[in-house]
Amino acid sequence: MIVFDLSTLADDSHRRHFIQAPEDYCERCYIYLVDPESIKNPLHVCSCGRQPGIWRQNFQAYYDAMDKDEPIKAVLDVFTRLSQDVPFNYIQIWSPQPEFFCEKA
């Protein structure tokens, strides 16, 4: 049996920003919990030199945007070639997506 993870077939780069912190992420300026003082004072500058912002992981938005994923051509080509050479049901696609996503489909 050959198993493909759905995430290896689909390019999630357009929605990864929902779950990955920005590259210039600073623990002091991108806070997880809303700090009322930094919102009241937008000119406040963090010790790293940036103005504070608020960033949180948003898995719901990440999964909601999944339908816009494009296939990863190189992996899809391997999948297609393998599926032509092996018996039916020998290749399976598995997905670790949470139940709330699977129930929508």
N, C-alpha and C positions, 0 to 999 in steps of 0.2 A: 504494500500500500504506500502511496505517495501522498503526503499531506502538505497543502499550501495554507499558510496563514493568510487570511483576507488582507491584512495590512501589508503583506509583501507584494500583493498584486495591485494595490491602489496607492496613488501618490497623495499623501495628506499634507503636503507642504503649504497649501493655501489656508489651512485651518490650524496648523500647529501653534500659531501664536496664542491660541486660547489656553494652551496647557504648558507652554514653555515661556519662561521669563525672557524679557528682552536681553540681548547680548550685553548691554551696558547696565544690567541689573545690579543694583546696590541694595544690600539688605536694609540700609538706613533710609533710602529715598523712595524705593518702591515698597510700600508697606502693605501687609496683608489685611490689617484691620484699619478701618478709617480713623485717621487722627484728625479730630475736628480743628485743632490748632493749625495744622498745615494747610487745610482747606481755607480757613479764614485768612491766612497770610500766604497768598500765592507767590509772593516775592521771596519767601524763605529759600535759602540755598543750603543744600546738604554739604557736609564736610567733603564729599567727593566732587563737589563743584556743580552738580545738577540740581534743578528744581525738583522737589518731591512730586511723585505721581503715585497713583494707586493702581496696583496690578494684582489680580487674583486669578488662579486657575479656574477655568469655566468648562468643565467636562460636558455639561449639557450642550453648550454651544458647539463644542468640538464634535460631538456625535451628530448634532443636528445638521452640520455642514457636510457630513459624510457623502451625501448623494451627489455632491459636486466634484468628488475625487475623479481624477483621470487615471486610466490604467498605466502602470509602469511597463513600457513597451518591452524591454529586455526580459523581464520576468514573465510577461504575458506570452512572449515568443517561446520561452522554455515550457511553459504550461501547455501551450498549443501543440508543440512538437511531441511532448510526452503523452498527451491525451490521444494522439493519433496512433501511438505505438503500443499502448497498454490496454488491457481489457476494461470494459465498462465497469464503473464503480471502483476501479483500482486507484484512481486519483480522487481525493476529497479536498474540499475547501472548508477550513474551520475558521471560526471567528471568536475572539475573546470578548466581543462587545457585550456590554451589560444588558440585562433583561429588558430595561425600558426601551432600548433601541430595537431589539428583536421583536418586541410586541407591536411596534409601529408598522413593521413590514407586512 
